[in-house]
Amino acid sequence: MEKLSADTRSYKSYMGKTYELFNKVAKEVVDVQNLNMNQQEAERYFRHYKHFEDKQDFERLYEIRERKHQVEPNYIF
């Protein structure tokens, strides 16, 4: 019987882009969200999510980056 497999990692690429919230002080990724919006809207989303009123304070501490999907080949041996 032939084994069927579904690659769910490629499903996320159809649903939007994945953005990560990077803490500049700690130099680590704090949060990752799959959002159906552009870079500026994602920045507003994370700023609201972290409850920052001032944009300059947010930009001093955090950076929004688009995360590249690393799709591994789906080989069955």
N, C-alpha and C positions, 0 to 999 in steps of 0.2 A: 504494500500500500504506500502511496506517495505521501510524504509529509508536507502539509501546507503551512505556511507561516505568513503572518501579516507584519509589515514593518510599520509600527505606530510612530516611530521617530519622524518619518516624513509627513505624518498627519499634522504635526504642529506647524510646519512651514506653510501650510495652507491657511491656518487660522490667524496669522499675524506674525509679528516679530517678537523675539524674546529680548527683553531689556534687563540689564543688571544694574543694581545700585551699588556703586563702589565707594567705600569710605576712604577718603584721601589720607586721613590721619593714621588710621590703623592699617591702611594698604591691604584691604580685604573686601571681598564681595559680601554685602550685607543681605541683599534680597534679590531674587530673580523672579520676574513676572512675564508671562506670555500675554502680550497686549496687542489689540488690533488698532494701533494708532501710530503716528509718526513720532520722531524724536522729541519735538517740543511738547506734544501732548503727554508723552510718557514722563517728561520732566515735571510737568504740572501734576500728574497723577502721583508721582513719588513725593513731591513737595507737600501735597495735601495729605498723603498717607503718613508722613513723618511729622505733620502738624507744624510746618514752618510757615510763618507769615511773610518773612523777608526773603526775597529771592537770593540776595547777596550772601546771607548767612548759609543758606542751603548750598549754594555753589562753592562756598569756601570749604565746606565739610564733605560734600558728596559730588560724584560724577556719574552721569547716566551714560552707559555704553550699550551698544547693540551686541548681543551675544551671537556668535556664529555657531551654527549647528555643526557638530562633528558627527556625521553619519558614518557608521562603520558598515563595511560591506556585509551583506546578509548571506553568507555562504553556508550551505549544508553539505557535509561530507558523509 
